[in-house]
């Protein structure tokens, strides 16, 4: 017998794990000895991969599967972690536990990968037959490398409830997942998922009582970049009404980004480059089609102004000429330059708040 000296399962996704749990529950209930319990192994020593704690790649998908099979107490309340890059090691102290309402539609899959899931919360108005409602679609941030839809969605829940809107929060494959699948450039994984999720949402809009003419996209940092990209895809094919971004990266063209922000370093791993100089060197070569396809600023220049959504952003004060950003990844210059492009095209783009964003969806 070889290491790890026990039975193992490969490709143990949350859905496959859920199936094992349901089978175990059914066997326990059918056992004439009435054991009344199912033991779930959560060890993480020597036979690595048998964990249940949240982690940076799959967050709490295994815990959510357990809750779906065995129930929650209380049923309408969900506890989640936030401020967490990884559960392991010293960064664990950065995480904290929060509570939110359990989504009405939980972790419905829009693709085969376990991170391709959607949570949906409905407003009370929608249940009373008062007509279709606008919906806020949240794409979480985290450098396309960490983060989770539940905590990102929970931050919008009260505001959407007060407005009478549906709330839809999306998780997606990470850069790491793109690398694992030999996707090139690996940023195709999260950006393709933003498009796939929107198509899934539109396909289920009648079921969820959502008005597809009043969809809004929002996100922070990488989630903001994904939101901008998705809203401008194929000349604004989804008819997104408004986009609200917080500290977005508005360009994925390394030459443009470096011209805007001389100390920029963000985005190299997304295109499979070890450093910014190599990314620039390849931007006119093998990466050129992908840079042109994915960069929100480039898509904005090509879009039909009348089809474009209203763009609202939240970021720090614009910098004086020649001043370097202390945080170049989230430099306000990204917003400033995007607004200049929008204004030149006659597209609405300005600094705004979450309240402005929700008002734009009325």
Backbone torsions as a table, in degrees:
resi	resn	phi	psi	omega
1	UNK	NA	133.3	-177.9
2	UNK	-95.4	164.1	173.6
3	UNK	-56.1	137.6	11.7
4	UNK	-93.7	22.2	171.8
5	UNK	64.2	32.5	177.3
6	UNK	-161.8	169.0	176.8
7	UNK	-69.3	137.7	179.6
8	UNK	-132.5	157.9	175.0
9	UNK	-118.6	134.5	176.1
10	UNK	-98.0	158.8	-179.9
11	UNK	53.1	44.9	-176.0
12	UNK	-79.8	75.8	177.7
13	UNK	-71.0	169.9	180.0
14	UNK	-63.2	-35.6	179.7
15	UNK	-70.0	-39.2	176.7
16	UNK	-68.0	-40.1	175.9
17	UNK	-60.3	-41.2	178.3
18	UNK	-62.4	-39.2	177.5
19	UNK	-62.1	-44.6	177.9
20	UNK	-59.2	-41.5	179.6
21	UNK	-63.0	-43.1	179.9
22	UNK	-65.4	-39.8	177.5
23	UNK	-63.5	-42.3	179.7
24	UNK	-65.4	-40.2	178.9
25	UNK	-63.9	-44.2	179.9
26	UNK	-63.2	-39.5	179.3
27	UNK	-66.1	-39.8	179.6
28	UNK	-66.1	-40.1	179.8
29	UNK	-69.6	-29.6	-179.0
30	UNK	-86.3	-11.7	-177.7
31	UNK	-68.5	122.7	-179.1
32	UNK	-63.3	-19.6	178.2
33	UNK	-77.5	-8.5	176.7
34	UNK	51.9	60.0	-179.5
35	UNK	-65.9	-32.5	175.2
36	UNK	68.7	17.5	-178.6
37	UNK	-151.5	149.6	171.9
38	UNK	-124.6	124.5	179.8
39	UNK	-92.3	126.7	179.5
40	UNK	-111.9	119.8	-179.0
41	UNK	-74.5	121.1	179.0
42	UNK	-119.7	22.1	179.4
43	UNK	-66.6	151.2	177.2
44	UNK	-137.9	38.7	178.1
45	UNK	-122.9	129.1	174.4
46	UNK	72.4	-51.7	174.7
47	UNK	-96.7	74.1	-174.7
48	UNK	-59.4	147.9	177.5
49	UNK	105.6	4.7	-175.8
50	UNK	-108.0	33.6	-173.2
51	UNK	-92.8	160.3	174.2
52	UNK	-122.3	-16.7	179.1
53	UNK	-64.4	151.9	175.5
54	UNK	-58.9	143.6	174.6
55	UNK	-135.1	176.8	-172.5
56	UNK	-74.3	-24.3	-176.2
57	UNK	-89.3	-40.9	-174.7
58	UNK	-120.1	-0.1	177.9
59	UNK	51.0	-121.8	-173.7
60	UNK	-113.0	31.0	-176.3
61	UNK	-61.2	-37.0	-180.0
62	UNK	-68.9	-40.3	177.9
63	UNK	-64.4	-38.2	179.0
64	UNK	-66.7	-34.4	176.3
65	UNK	-63.6	-41.9	177.6
66	UNK	-60.8	-42.4	-179.2
67	UNK	-64.3	-38.3	179.3
68	UNK	-65.0	-35.1	-176.6
69	UNK	-82.7	-44.7	-172.3
70	UNK	-104.2	-6.5	175.3
71	UNK	93.3	162.7	177.6
72	UNK	-116.3	153.3	173.4
73	UNK	-130.5	110.8	-5.4
74	UNK	-74.6	159.1	-172.6
75	UNK	-67.0	-28.9	-174.8
76	UNK	-95.6	12.4	-175.8
77	UNK	-124.3	135.0	178.7
78	UNK	-125.0	133.0	177.3
79	UNK	-100.3	131.3	-178.1
80	UNK	-139.3	166.3	178.2
81	UNK	-100.2	149.0	178.2
82	UNK	-140.0	163.7	-178.6
83	UNK	64.0	35.3	-168.5
84	UNK	-126.7	113.6	171.3
85	UNK	-82.0	-44.2	179.2
86	UNK	-149.8	144.8	-178.9
87	UNK	-78.8	-27.2	-174.0
88	UNK	-79.9	151.7	170.2
89	UNK	75.6	-165.0	-173.0
90	UNK	-65.5	-22.7	-179.5
91	UNK	-69.7	-11.8	179.9
92	UNK	-57.5	-29.7	-178.3
93	UNK	-67.0	-16.7	179.5
94	UNK	-78.7	-16.0	-179.1
95	UNK	-81.4	153.3	174.2
96	UNK	-145.0	157.4	-177.9
97	UNK	-93.6	135.3	177.1
98	UNK	-132.0	165.9	178.8
99	UNK	-123.3	146.3	173.4
100	UNK	-149.0	171.7	177.2
101	UNK	-73.5	136.9	177.6
102	UNK	-61.5	132.2	178.1
103	UNK	-59.1	145.6	177.2
104	UNK	-68.7	-38.2	173.3
105	UNK	-116.6	111.6	-170.4
106	UNK	-108.8	121.2	170.0
107	UNK	55.6	38.7	175.2
108	UNK	-68.9	137.2	-172.2
109	UNK	-89.5	131.5	173.1
110	UNK	-105.5	4.8	178.2
111	UNK	-164.1	174.5	-174.2
112	UNK	-77.6	-21.0	-178.4
113	UNK	-75.7	146.5	-174.6
114	UNK	-68.3	-19.2	176.5
115	UNK	-85.3	-5.7	179.8
116	UNK	-87.4	77.2	-176.7
117	UNK	-135.3	159.4	-177.4
118	UNK	-133.5	136.6	169.6
119	UNK	-108.9	140.0	-178.9
120	UNK	-131.2	130.7	171.0
121	UNK	-114.9	133.7	-179.9
122	UNK	-100.2	145.7	173.2
123	UNK	-77.1	155.3	177.4
124	UNK	-59.3	-34.0	-179.5
125	UNK	-58.6	-40.0	-177.1
126	UNK	-64.7	-33.5	-178.3
127	UNK	-74.0	-18.2	-176.3
128	UNK	-92.2	4.6	178.5
129	UNK	74.2	31.6	-176.9
130	UNK	-87.9	14.7	179.8
131	UNK	101.4	167.7	-178.7
132	UNK	-68.4	149.7	-174.6
133	UNK	-117.1	156.7	169.7
134	UNK	-63.7	164.9	177.5
135	UNK	-140.0	138.4	173.1
136	UNK	-98.2	124.4	178.6
137	UNK	-107.2	118.5	-176.9
138	UNK	-102.6	128.5	172.0
139	UNK	-115.2	112.8	-171.0
140	UNK	-70.0	156.0	177.2
141	UNK	-91.6	-170.3	179.8
142	UNK	126.1	30.1	177.3
143	UNK	62.9	23.5	-174.5
144	UNK	55.2	26.2	-175.2
145	UNK	-134.4	-11.0	175.9
146	UNK	-162.2	173.9	-177.2
147	UNK	110.8	169.4	-175.0
148	UNK	-152.8	148.8	-175.4
149	UNK	-68.9	-33.0	-174.3
150	UNK	-66.7	-48.0	-179.2
151	UNK	-67.8	-36.6	177.7
152	UNK	-65.8	-42.4	179.1
153	UNK	-67.6	-38.2	-178.0
154	UNK	-59.3	-31.9	179.4
155	UNK	-65.8	-19.5	-179.0
156	UNK	-103.2	-7.2	-168.0
157	UNK	-61.2	-49.6	-177.0
158	UNK	-63.3	-42.4	-179.3
159	UNK	-62.4	-40.2	179.0
160	UNK	-70.3	-37.8	178.0
161	UNK	-63.1	-43.8	-179.8
162	UNK	-62.7	-33.9	-179.3
163	UNK	-84.3	-12.4	-176.8
164	UNK	78.7	29.6	-176.8
165	UNK	-106.8	153.8	168.5
166	UNK	-76.5	153.5	178.4
167	UNK	-126.3	127.9	-178.2
168	UNK	-128.0	122.2	-178.6
169	UNK	-117.1	135.9	-169.3
170	UNK	-117.1	133.3	165.7
171	UNK	-108.1	164.5	-169.7
172	UNK	-155.0	165.9	176.1
173	UNK	-67.2	143.5	-179.7
174	UNK	-89.9	171.5	172.3
175	UNK	-53.7	-41.6	179.9
176	UNK	-59.8	-38.3	178.6
177	UNK	-68.5	-36.9	174.9
178	UNK	-62.8	-42.0	177.3
179	UNK	-63.5	-42.8	-179.7
180	UNK	-60.7	-34.1	-177.9
181	UNK	-93.6	8.3	-178.9
182	UNK	57.5	36.1	175.2
183	UNK	-82.3	131.1	-178.7
184	UNK	-130.1	127.8	-9.8
185	UNK	-71.5	153.7	-174.0
186	UNK	-62.4	-21.3	177.5
187	UNK	-65.6	-14.4	173.6
188	UNK	-56.5	-33.4	-177.1
189	UNK	-61.5	-58.1	-179.7
190	UNK	-67.6	-35.2	-178.4
191	UNK	-73.4	-39.7	174.0
192	UNK	-61.4	-35.2	-179.5
193	UNK	-68.9	-33.0	176.3
194	UNK	-60.4	-41.3	178.4
195	UNK	-68.9	-45.9	-179.8
196	UNK	-61.1	-39.3	179.7
197	UNK	-65.2	-42.0	179.2
198	UNK	-64.2	-40.0	177.5
199	UNK	-64.1	-38.6	178.1
200	UNK	-65.6	-43.4	179.4
201	UNK	-61.1	-44.9	179.2
202	UNK	-63.9	-37.0	179.9
203	UNK	-67.3	-25.3	-178.7
204	UNK	-107.5	11.9	-175.2
205	UNK	-61.1	-41.7	179.4
206	UNK	-64.5	-41.9	179.7
207	UNK	-62.0	-36.1	-177.3
208	UNK	-96.8	4.0	176.4
209	UNK	62.9	38.1	-176.2
210	UNK	-105.0	135.9	176.5
211	UNK	-85.6	108.4	-175.6
212	UNK	-70.2	-12.4	175.9
213	UNK	-84.2	-4.6	179.8
214	UNK	-129.8	51.2	174.8
215	UNK	-92.8	136.9	174.5
216	UNK	-121.7	142.2	177.7
217	UNK	-110.7	141.3	176.9
218	UNK	-148.6	155.5	177.5
219	UNK	179.8	168.7	177.1
220	UNK	-118.9	143.3	176.3
221	UNK	56.3	-118.8	-179.0
222	UNK	-61.7	-35.5	176.3
223	UNK	-65.2	-31.3	175.8
224	UNK	-68.8	-42.0	177.5
225	UNK	-61.5	-43.7	177.1
226	UNK	-61.7	-39.7	180.0
227	UNK	-63.9	-44.2	177.8
228	UNK	-62.6	-46.8	179.7
229	UNK	-58.4	-48.8	-177.1
230	UNK	-64.0	-37.5	-178.3
231	UNK	-67.7	-27.5	-176.7
232	UNK	-100.3	-0.7	-175.8
233	UNK	-60.0	134.1	176.9
234	UNK	49.1	50.7	179.0
235	UNK	56.5	49.1	173.5
236	UNK	63.2	46.3	-174.0
237	UNK	-62.7	-25.5	-175.0
238	UNK	-87.5	-6.4	178.4
239	UNK	62.4	37.2	179.6
240	UNK	-62.0	131.8	-176.9
241	UNK	-75.0	-44.9	-176.4
242	UNK	-151.9	152.2	176.9
243	UNK	-129.2	127.8	177.7
244	UNK	-118.5	117.8	-176.4
245	UNK	-119.8	147.3	176.2
246	UNK	-118.8	118.3	-179.5
247	UNK	49.0	57.3	-176.0
248	UNK	-79.8	158.0	163.3
249	UNK	-95.2	109.5	-172.5
250	UNK	-93.3	-5.0	175.7
251	UNK	-134.9	138.5	171.1
252	UNK	-116.6	22.5	172.4
253	UNK	-96.1	113.3	-173.2
254	UNK	-63.8	-33.7	178.9
255	UNK	-68.1	-43.1	177.7
256	UNK	-65.1	-44.9	-179.9
257	UNK	-60.4	-43.8	179.9
258	UNK	-67.0	-33.8	176.6
259	UNK	-67.4	-37.6	178.8
260	UNK	-74.0	-44.1	-169.9
261	UNK	-131.5	92.0	-172.7
262	UNK	-57.5	-27.1	-180.0
263	UNK	-100.5	21.3	-179.5
264	UNK	-66.3	140.9	176.3
265	UNK	-132.8	-4.5	-170.8
266	UNK	-76.5	141.0	166.5
267	UNK	107.0	-8.8	-174.0
268	UNK	-62.4	-46.7	-178.4
269	UNK	-64.1	-27.9	-179.4
270	UNK	-65.4	-25.1	179.5
271	UNK	-110.5	15.5	175.2
272	UNK	71.3	27.4	-178.7
273	UNK	-109.4	140.4	-179.3
274	UNK	-75.4	-20.2	-179.2
275	UNK	-156.2	168.4	-174.3
276	UNK	-67.4	-36.9	-178.9
277	UNK	-62.9	-39.8	177.6
278	UNK	-67.6	-36.6	177.7
279	UNK	-61.3	-45.2	177.6
280	UNK	-61.5	-43.2	-178.2
281	UNK	-62.9	-31.5	-177.6
282	UNK	-93.4	-5.9	-175.6
283	UNK	-65.8	-24.8	176.0
284	UNK	-100.5	5.1	-179.6
285	UNK	-114.2	-120.6	-173.9
286	UNK	-66.7	-23.2	-179.1
287	UNK	-91.1	-6.6	-174.8
288	UNK	-55.7	-47.3	179.8
289	UNK	-59.4	-34.9	-177.3
290	UNK	-77.1	-38.4	175.4
291	UNK	-59.9	-44.3	-179.9
292	UNK	-66.7	-34.7	-178.1
293	UNK	-73.7	-37.4	-168.6
294	UNK	-98.8	-23.5	-171.5
295	UNK	-72.1	118.8	-179.3
296	UNK	-58.3	-40.3	-179.6
297	UNK	-61.8	-41.8	177.8
298	UNK	-65.0	-40.0	178.0
299	UNK	-66.9	-36.8	178.2
300	UNK	-62.5	-40.6	179.6
301	UNK	-62.4	-29.3	-175.2
302	UNK	-94.6	-13.9	-171.3
303	UNK	-74.8	160.2	172.0
304	UNK	-80.2	119.6	-171.9
305	UNK	-55.9	-39.4	-176.5
306	UNK	-66.5	-22.0	-179.5
307	UNK	-90.2	-15.0	-172.3
308	UNK	-70.7	146.5	175.2
309	UNK	-73.2	172.7	167.6
310	UNK	-79.1	127.0	179.7
311	UNK	-102.7	125.8	175.6
312	UNK	-123.8	142.1	-178.1
313	UNK	-139.3	156.0	174.4
314	UNK	-128.9	123.0	179.5
315	UNK	-157.9	179.7	177.7
316	UNK	-70.8	174.7	179.1
317	UNK	-62.9	142.5	177.1
318	UNK	-59.6	146.0	-174.1
319	UNK	-88.7	144.8	172.8
320	UNK	-61.1	151.8	-179.6
321	UNK	-54.7	130.7	177.2
322	UNK	89.0	-10.6	-179.4
323	UNK	-85.7	130.8	180.0
324	UNK	-83.4	142.7	178.1
325	UNK	-71.5	136.4	175.5
326	UNK	-69.3	-30.9	176.4
327	UNK	-122.2	83.1	-174.4
328	UNK	-62.3	-26.7	178.8
329	UNK	-62.0	-32.5	-178.8
330	UNK	-120.1	34.9	-177.5
331	UNK	-61.2	135.3	175.1
332	UNK	-60.3	-18.0	178.9
333	UNK	-61.9	-30.2	175.0
334	UNK	-55.6	-45.9	-179.6
335	UNK	-71.0	-41.4	-178.7
336	UNK	-59.6	-46.8	-177.6
337	UNK	-70.3	-36.9	177.8
338	UNK	-64.3	-41.2	178.2
339	UNK	-63.5	-39.4	178.6
340	UNK	-62.2	-41.1	177.7
341	UNK	-64.6	-44.3	-179.2
342	UNK	-62.3	-45.8	-178.3
343	UNK	-63.6	-36.1	178.4
344	UNK	-65.2	-26.4	179.1
345	UNK	-93.8	-9.1	-175.1
346	UNK	81.2	24.9	178.0
347	UNK	-96.8	136.9	-178.4
348	UNK	-71.6	122.2	-179.6
349	UNK	-153.9	124.9	-179.1
350	UNK	-160.2	166.0	171.9
351	UNK	-67.2	138.9	-178.5
352	UNK	-158.6	-178.2	-177.4
353	UNK	-117.9	173.2	175.8
354	UNK	-62.7	-32.9	177.7
355	UNK	-66.1	-40.4	176.7
356	UNK	-61.5	-40.8	179.0
357	UNK	-62.0	-47.9	179.7
358	UNK	-64.9	-37.2	177.0
359	UNK	-64.0	-33.0	-179.7
360	UNK	-68.0	-16.1	-179.6
361	UNK	-95.0	-0.2	-178.0
362	UNK	-66.6	NA	NA
